[in-house]
Amino acid sequence: MSMVNTSSKRVIEPVSVCPAPLISQWLKSVVDSDPLFSSRYPVTVLGEYAGGIADSKGELAYLFRESAVQYIEDGQSAVPFNA
């Protein structure tokens, strides 16, 4: 998938769509098991829970990610970060 969203082009390689939920699960478990991420450097990883490729050429793909809303407390705001 290749799309322009605001000022940035986003590309999801077809080979990365299906393993994305497993990689998200692994990353969340790494962050959750490290005490520094809960005490000194609080961070929440939003998991990707589903994904798929919608056409045979791999040009239309999608990933569903958790909403940040459930994790935001009063006085906080979400900051998106893409690696």
N, C-alpha and C positions, 0 to 999 in steps of 0.2 A: 504494500500500500504506500502511496506517496501522496500527501495532501499538504496544502498550504493552509495554516491556521494562524490567523493574525499575521505576524511577520516571520514566522518560522516554518520551514518545510519539514515535515515528519515522514520518515520512511520506516516501515516495519517490514523487515525481510521475512518472507514466507517461512523459512526454516526456524525462525524465532517465535512464531505465534503459538504453536502447540506446547512447547516447553515453558512458556512464560509463567503460567500458574505455579508450576513446580519450582521454578527459580524464585518466584516471589515468596513462596512458602519457606524455602531454604533461607532466603535473606532475612525474612521476618524472624525465623528461629535464631539466627545468628545474633541479630540485634536484641531480641528479647532475652537471650541467655547471657548477655554482657552487662554486668552491673553498671558500668560507666554510662551506658545509654539510658538507663533509668534514673541515675542520680546526677551525674555531672553534665552529660550531653544528651538531654532528652530529645528523642526523635521517634517518630511514628512512620513505619513503612506501610504504605497502602498496598494491599495485596491485589494482584490481578487474579481473578477467580475463573475467568473463562476467556476463550479466544477461538477464532476460526478463520478459515479462508473461504471467501464467498464465491470465488470463481476459479476456473481451471488454470488460468495463467498466473494466479497468485498476485494479481494487481489490486484486489479488493480484500482487505483483511481487517479484523477488528479484535480489540482486547477490552474486556470489561474490568474496571478497577474499583475497589471500595471507595466510598465517599468519605471525604475528610470530615464532613459535618459531625459525624458521630464521635469524633475524637477531640473536637475543639471545645475548650472550656471557656467560661466567661472571661472576657478580657484578652483572649487569644485570637490569633488569626493564622490561617494556613499560608505556607510559602511553598509553591511548587518547585520541585527540583527533579530534573531529568538527567540521568547519567547516560 
